[in-house]
Amino acid sequence: MQASSAQQSHILELQLLDSEVMQANTKLKSLPEIEQLLHIDKRITSANEELAQVKAEADQIALELRRGEVDVETVTDRIKKDEARLSSGNATPKELEQLQHEVESLKKRQVDLEEIELEIMVKNEAIVARLNTLTTDLSSLETLKTEINQRLTTASTEVNLLILSKTTARNEVATRIEKPLLDIYEKVRTSTGGVGAATLIGDKCGGCNLTINAVEMNRIKALAKDELLRCEECRRILVRV
């Protein structure tokens, strides 16, 4: 197949633009913000799971604390009533003696309950502090995620604009290439990972980077300048430069 030097130059120009578009698409998929967001999302998920667990513990401790408070209030009220009866003297000596023993017993019970309540209060303070820390950490992670998302949007927009610019340019170049040549280029490009044309510098193919043997090079040198070359190894279009 014949193709003028101008047509072959257009093919190289088209390949350059296609390569730039491919590189930009690769960059778009591998922006560092993407990996950062995945990492942040994992941390947020972990923090939410831990927060839910700590909240459940906090609810249980709060319930224990309320029960402890009720127990102390109940015993305290009972002591007040018994002491009031003792002070009134409206009871038999035996009843007064029983009341006195009951008050003493209740006061011991009150001390025990207050110690338990104090222990629960200490646990409650610790769990509340843990909740506050986790909530703050989670809020910081969410803020960081928002910032990274903004950076990703900015970076993605820049790359997408570059892709649009290069795609527009390649489409314009493609209109200058004769259809038979363009069809070959597109077919080869599709089957070789996006590279349909390469330079031939000396005896080396710029597509597969292999050295062309001497016999083939002698054949190529004997061909006219408008003869379309193909690499024997990778089948890409070769343009002499």
PEBELFEN-V178498 format. One record per residue. N is the residue number from 1. OMEGA is omega in degrees with one decimal (NA if undefined). Layout:
BEGIN
n->N omega->OMEGA
n->N omega->OMEGA
END
This chain:
BEGIN
n->1 omega->178.7
n->2 omega->175.9
n->3 omega->-177.6
n->4 omega->178.3
n->5 omega->179.5
n->6 omega->179.9
n->7 omega->179.5
n->8 omega->176.7
n->9 omega->177.7
n->10 omega->179.2
n->11 omega->177.7
n->12 omega->178.3
n->13 omega->178.8
n->14 omega->179.2
n->15 omega->179.2
n->16 omega->-179.9
n->17 omega->177.8
n->18 omega->178.3
n->19 omega->178.7
n->20 omega->177.0
n->21 omega->178.7
n->22 omega->179.6
n->23 omega->179.3
n->24 omega->177.9
n->25 omega->176.7
n->26 omega->178.4
n->27 omega->-179.3
n->28 omega->-177.9
n->29 omega->-175.5
n->30 omega->176.0
n->31 omega->-176.8
n->32 omega->-179.0
n->33 omega->179.7
n->34 omega->178.2
n->35 omega->179.1
n->36 omega->179.0
n->37 omega->177.1
n->38 omega->179.6
n->39 omega->179.7
n->40 omega->179.7
n->41 omega->177.5
n->42 omega->179.5
n->43 omega->179.1
n->44 omega->178.5
n->45 omega->179.3
n->46 omega->-179.8
n->47 omega->178.4
n->48 omega->178.6
n->49 omega->179.3
n->50 omega->179.7
n->51 omega->178.8
n->52 omega->179.2
n->53 omega->-179.2
n->54 omega->176.7
n->55 omega->178.3
n->56 omega->177.2
n->57 omega->-179.6
n->58 omega->178.2
n->59 omega->179.6
n->60 omega->179.0
n->61 omega->177.9
n->62 omega->177.9
n->63 omega->178.0
n->64 omega->-179.8
n->65 omega->179.0
n->66 omega->177.4
n->67 omega->178.9
n->68 omega->178.4
n->69 omega->179.1
n->70 omega->179.5
n->71 omega->179.2
n->72 omega->179.4
n->73 omega->-179.8
n->74 omega->-179.8
n->75 omega->179.5
n->76 omega->178.3
n->77 omega->-179.9
n->78 omega->178.1
n->79 omega->-179.9
n->80 omega->179.7
n->81 omega->-179.5
n->82 omega->179.1
n->83 omega->176.9
n->84 omega->177.9
n->85 omega->177.6
n->86 omega->-178.6
n->87 omega->-178.7
n->88 omega->-179.0
n->89 omega->-178.7
n->90 omega->178.4
n->91 omega->178.0
n->92 omega->178.2
n->93 omega->179.6
n->94 omega->178.9
n->95 omega->178.5
n->96 omega->179.1
n->97 omega->178.3
n->98 omega->178.5
n->99 omega->-179.8
n->100 omega->178.3
n->101 omega->-179.1
n->102 omega->178.9
n->103 omega->179.5
n->104 omega->179.2
n->105 omega->179.7
n->106 omega->179.2
n->107 omega->175.8
n->108 omega->178.1
n->109 omega->178.8
n->110 omega->179.2
n->111 omega->-179.8
n->112 omega->-179.1
n->113 omega->179.3
n->114 omega->176.9
n->115 omega->177.3
n->116 omega->179.7
n->117 omega->179.2
n->118 omega->178.2
n->119 omega->179.5
n->120 omega->178.9
n->121 omega->177.8
n->122 omega->177.1
n->123 omega->-179.1
n->124 omega->178.6
n->125 omega->-179.0
n->126 omega->-177.6
n->127 omega->177.4
n->128 omega->177.6
n->129 omega->178.3
n->130 omega->177.8
n->131 omega->-179.5
n->132 omega->179.8
n->133 omega->-179.8
n->134 omega->179.8
n->135 omega->178.2
n->136 omega->179.6
n->137 omega->-179.6
n->138 omega->178.0
n->139 omega->178.9
n->140 omega->178.6
n->141 omega->179.0
n->142 omega->178.1
n->143 omega->179.2
n->144 omega->178.7
n->145 omega->178.5
n->146 omega->179.9
n->147 omega->180.0
n->148 omega->177.2
n->149 omega->178.7
n->150 omega->178.0
n->151 omega->178.8
n->152 omega->178.5
n->153 omega->179.6
n->154 omega->-178.7
n->155 omega->-179.9
n->156 omega->179.0
n->157 omega->179.7
n->158 omega->-178.6
n->159 omega->179.4
n->160 omega->176.5
n->161 omega->177.4
n->162 omega->178.8
n->163 omega->179.1
n->164 omega->-179.3
n->165 omega->-178.9
n->166 omega->179.2
n->167 omega->177.3
n->168 omega->180.0
n->169 omega->-178.3
n->170 omega->178.1
n->171 omega->179.0
n->172 omega->178.7
n->173 omega->-178.4
n->174 omega->-179.4
n->175 omega->-178.4
n->176 omega->-175.9
n->177 omega->179.4
n->178 omega->-172.2
n->179 omega->-179.7
n->180 omega->179.8
n->181 omega->179.5
n->182 omega->179.7
n->183 omega->177.9
n->184 omega->179.9
n->185 omega->-177.1
n->186 omega->179.6
n->187 omega->179.8
n->188 omega->-179.0
n->189 omega->-179.4
n->190 omega->-175.5
n->191 omega->-176.8
n->192 omega->174.5
n->193 omega->173.3
n->194 omega->179.0
n->195 omega->-178.2
n->196 omega->-178.7
n->197 omega->-179.0
n->198 omega->-179.9
n->199 omega->171.4
n->200 omega->-179.9
n->201 omega->-174.6
n->202 omega->178.7
n->203 omega->-175.8
n->204 omega->176.4
n->205 omega->-180.0
n->206 omega->179.3
n->207 omega->-179.8
n->208 omega->178.5
n->209 omega->177.9
n->210 omega->178.5
n->211 omega->179.8
n->212 omega->-176.1
n->213 omega->-173.7
n->214 omega->-179.3
n->215 omega->-179.5
n->216 omega->179.9
n->217 omega->177.8
n->218 omega->178.2
n->219 omega->-178.8
n->220 omega->-178.2
n->221 omega->-178.8
n->222 omega->-177.8
n->223 omega->176.9
n->224 omega->-177.1
n->225 omega->-177.5
n->226 omega->176.9
n->227 omega->-178.1
n->228 omega->-177.7
n->229 omega->174.9
n->230 omega->177.2
n->231 omega->-179.3
n->232 omega->-175.9
n->233 omega->-173.9
n->234 omega->178.0
n->235 omega->176.7
n->236 omega->174.5
n->237 omega->179.1
n->238 omega->178.2
n->239 omega->-179.1
n->240 omega->177.8
n->241 omega->NA
END
